[in-house]
Amino acid sequence: MAQKNSKAISICISLIIAQIMCAGFLLKNIQLIINPTSIVAKWLAGISFILFSFLFIVSLWATIKHFKSKDALDHHT
């Protein structure tokens, strides 16, 4: 049981770190879209913005799902 909790905690921490990294990239990409240095930079920022938005949403969804399943398990025990 302790190993299972340890694995769940490490997955949750890695998801939170991924969310923080994605949020940083999203902020930087918004700055690049607003003040582009070139049209190529604007396109790359737009594409990476979409990619990191997707990754952020998936990571956030996985974290919420993990906490909901943990709460459900806590209620049954």
Secondary structure, DSSP 8 states (H G I E B T S, - for coil): -HHHHHHHHHHHHHHHHHHHHHHHHHHHHHHHHHS-SSHHHHHHHHHHHHHHHHHHHHHHHHHHHHHHHHHHHHHH-
